[in-house]
C-alpha cells in the first residue's frame, strides 16, 4: 500500500488549486515519504479544505472514531494538516503543499528535506507561475506609495496589521533551507509573520514567537531596512501572513531571477528613475533590488519595467531622491479575488482541476 498511497496523496495535492506537479524523477514522492507515514498519507486523503471535527470526518469517510482525533492532533503538530479550535472543539482540514505543508516543516527541516525540495523547486515553481491568479502579491514599502486616493486597502501592508488581534513571527523556511545547503544570505532569519483576527491565536500554537501589534509594525520597518520584500496572499480580504523575502532564498523571487519570469508579482506599482536626479551610485541595483530589475545606463540607472515588482525598496534609500513608485494603468492591474474561497474557485477553474470533493 505504501507506494500507492503516496501517489494517491500526490494526485490529491495536485488536484487542489495550488498544485503539486509530477516530475520524471519522482522527487515529489520522496518528499511526501519524508513527511508522511503511509497511514498519515491515507488519512490526509480523507480530509477536506473545510475544517471538520474528528466525529464528522469519521462519519463521512467511514473511519473508526476511536483514536482518530489523537492521530489528527499528531499530524497537526507535525505540520501535515491544519488543526484549529472552533467554539471549543478541535477541527481539522487538509493543507496544500504551498502555502501549507512545506512551510510547516520548519521544525523538521534537515539536509535531506532541503536537498529534495531544492530538486523539486524548479518544477513546482513553473506550475506556480503558469496559472493565474498568483498565490501571492507584493505589498510596497508604504511610505514610498504615491499620495493618491487610488491606493486600495489591500495594497497597504499596514492594513493587515491594523485588522489583526494576534501576531507571531517565525523563521523563514526558504532562508533556513538555503543556509543548510550552504547558500543563501545573511538577511534576518526570523522574518515570516502570521496575523490572526482572533485574540490569543498563537499563544499555544508552538510555532513562532508571539509579538504585539506595536512590535509587528516595528518588525516590518526592520525588514524594509534589511531589504526584504513584503508578500501576502493574493486576496482583498482575509490576509493572514506577511512573508518578508529576499531574491536569493525566496522560492517566489528566486523564480523570477532564475526562470526569467516577469509580470507575476500582482503589484499595482513599478519604480521609475529620473535620470536627471540619478547620481549613478548603484545602491538601488546593487543593494536593494531583489529581482534584478535595475540596470546601469550611460549616465544613470534605469528600471526594467517588465521585471519590476513594485516593492519600493529602492525608493527610500536613493540618496538623490531620484526614484518614485508609479501606479500602473488600470488595464494593467489585476484586482485580486475577494476571499481565499474565490481564489480557490478561480485558480481551480483556470488550472482545469475539479477539487469539489475536497471542499
Secondary structure, DSSP 8 states (H G I E B T S, - for coil): -HHHHHHHHHHHHHHSTT-----SS-HHHHHHHHH--HHHHHHHTT--SS-B-HHHHHHHHT---TTHHHHHHHHHHTTSEEEEEETTEEEEEE--IIIIITGGGGGG--HHHHHHHHHHHHHHHHHHHHSSS-SEEEE--GGGS-S-TT--GGG-HHHHHHH-SEEEEEE-HHHHHHHHTT-S--S-SEEEEEEESSTTTTTTT-SSEEE-HHHHHHHHHHHHHTT-EEEEESBSS---EEEEE-TTT-HHHHHHHHH---S-S--SEEEEE-TTT-----HIIIII-SSS-EEE-SSSEEE-TTT-----TTTTT-TT--EEEEE--GGG----BSSHHHHHHHHHHHHT---GGG-
